[in-house]
Amino acid sequence: MEVNTAPAKKSRLTLYIIIALVLGILVGFGLNKSYVEEENEKIANFDSSIKDFKELIKIEKDSATLAGYHSTVNTMNNERNATLTSRDKKVEPFALLADIFLRLIKMIVAPLVFTTLVVGVAKLGDINSVGRIGGKTLLWFLAASFMSLLLGMLMVNIFQPGLAMNLPLPTVNETGIQAVGLSLKTFLYHIFPASVFDAMAKNEILQIVVFSLFFGIATAAIGEQGKIVIKAMDAMAHVILKVTTYVMNFAPVAVFGAMAAIVAKQGVGILKTYSIFIGEFYFSLGLLWILLILAGFIVVGKRIITLIKSVREPIILAFSTSSSEAAFPKTMELLQKFGCKDKIVSFVLPLGYSFNLDGSMMYMTFASLFIAQSYGIDLPLATQFSMLLVLMITSKGIAGVPRASLVVIAGTLVTFNIPEAGLALLLGIDPLLDMGRSATNVVGNSVATAVVSKWENALEKPVEEDL
C-alpha cells in the first residue's frame, strides 16, 4: 500500500492541535474556577472529612461509636458521588467532543490493522520472509520492552517517590478496578480469537493481528487467486485511510474538549499535590525518549532526528487525547512518507500496538513500585526483577483496553501481595500521566518501524522534503 507521492501543501493540523491544546487548558482553568468551583470544593471537603473519619475508625474501640462513624462515612461517600456526577454532567459537553473523536478512531483501527497487515504479510512473499522480518521485529520489541520496564524500576528506586506517602496498610480494595488474572489460560485466550468478528467489535488488537497473520500468509500461499484478495484489501486500506483523513480534521476540536474537561475537573491543585511524582515520571519518560532515539541512531543514523520531526503530529495527538490508538492512522501515513516501505509499516506498526507500548511499560514498574513504597513494603531486588518479567508477559495485547495500564498493574499488585487499594493514589493523576506514556508509545513504535526498515534495506528517501 503506497501513500500518495504527489506534492502537497504541508499540513497545518499540528498547529491547530497545539492551539486547541492551549485553549482547552485556558478554558478548563476558567471552568474550574467558576462553573464547577462549588462542586470541586464540596468534593475536596468530603475527601478531607472521609479521611479524618477513617483515621478515627482505626483507633475507636466502642462498637456503637464505630457503627456511627461507618454510617457517616457511607453517607458522605454517597453525597460525594452525587456531587461528582453533578460536576461531570456540567463538563460533559467538552468530554463528549473527545469521546466522539475516539469512537471514530476506534471505528477505523480494527479494519485498518486488518487490511494493512494482510497486505503487508502477503507482499512479503512467503513464510520465510514473514518469519525473518517477524523475528527481527519481535527481537526489537522485547529489547525495547525490557529496557522500558528496567528504566522504570531504576528511576523509581532512585527517586523513591512513595516514601513521602507513609501510608498504613489498607484492609479492603477501594479502587474499583478489576485485577487481571495472570494465568496462562487467560493469557492464551487473550491472544487467540474465538471469532474474528467479535475481536473486531471489541477492538482486540492482538487477536486481530493473529488472525491477520494467518490470513495474510494463506493469501500469499494460494498464488494467483490470492492476488485478487490482496488487490481488494489494498483498495480497502486506501478507502479507510481516506476516512481517516476526514476524521483527523476533527482532532483539534477533540483535543480542545479533552483538555478543557480534564483541567476543569482536576484543576491545578492535583498538579501541586503530586507535582514531584509527576515531574519525576516525566523526567523518566524523557530519559526513555533519549534511549530510544540513541538506539535508533545506532541503526538508522542521523535520520532518526528527522523521523521524530516527521511524526510530531501523531505524538502531539496521542499526548492531547491520552490515546496511542488515536495516532495510529496518521503515524502509519507519516512513516511511509518518511521512507519506510509500506510492507514494513503495514507489518511492524500493528504488531507494535500489542507488543511495543514502551511508555506504558515503563509506567507499570514505576507505578507498581511507587505503591509498594507508599505502604512501606520493601521489595528485594530479586522480587522486583520477578515483577519485571511478569509485566513483560501480562502487558502484551493491552492496546484498546480502557485504562489498560491500571488494569495490568492491579493484577501485578495482587500477585506480589501489594495492596491493590494503592491504585487509588494514582486515579486522580492518571489522565495526566497517560498523556505522556501515550506519546512515548508513538515514539517507540515509530523508531521500531524505522529500525526494522533499515535492517531489511527497505528505508528509502522521504517522499516529501518538508518532513
C-alpha angles and dihedrals in degrees: 000000000000127000121232107274097192115121110268136186110260110262117252092198092106091057092048091050092051091049090049090049093054093043091049092053092048094047091045091052090051092050091048092054097044122006098045100017093111093052092046091052092049092050091049091049092048091050092051094047094046090051091051093050092049089055089051091049090058094058102032116105102179110096095209092052090046091053089052092050092050091049091051092049091050091050092049091047090054092048090046091052091049090051090047090053091049091051093047091052090055093055094034094104089061094045089047091063091059093041092055091050092049091049090052090050091049088051088060104037101071097050091040093053091046098048097040094045093048090050091044094050093043092050091053084074107219145019091264092059091047090050094047096048092038091053093051091046095050091045090058092043093052092047092048092045092050091047091050094048092044092049090051090051093048096047096048089050091050097045097032092196093174096063092078091059095063094184127179117242110268124228100211140038110259103169103085089218117126114230118234116242111238098206120133089237093056092046094051092045088055091055102047118055122225087201127013089209091055090048091052093045090054095039091237095173097187092052091047089051092052093050091044091053091053092044094047094048091047091048091053091046096059092061120203095016090053092059089069090055092046091051091050092048091048091052091047091051090053090050091051091048088053089052087049090057090056093047093047091060086069093055098096091053090050092048091051092051095045095050094043091052095046096047092043090055101037102029120186093295092082089053091054093048096049099023094120094049092045091047093050092048094050090046087055090049088053090055089049090053090052092050093047092048092047091049089049091047091057090059106026101030125208092344088078088081090052088050093057090048090049094056097040091112096059089041091057091043092051090047094049097046097034087231129115086188092063090059097047100094095045092045090054092051095047094046089057090049089049089061106266109137114249093239090059095043091047090052105038104038098056089047089051091061089064103032108025114049095141098173092050091047093054091047092055096061092036093052097039093053091042089059091047090051091048090060094043093249110155110210116195117233091251090056091049091054089048088054089050092054092047090052090049087065105032096048094062115109097016095129111118094021112122111248086355097171093052091048093053092044089053090056092047093051091054091049093055096039094249114145108264088206086075088080086077086074089066103037095088095050100032093099089057092048092044090061092061097043092048091054090047090052089058092050092049095050093045091053091046092053092049092048094050089046090054092047089053094045087243099122110111135177116290116273092224123035094213092068 
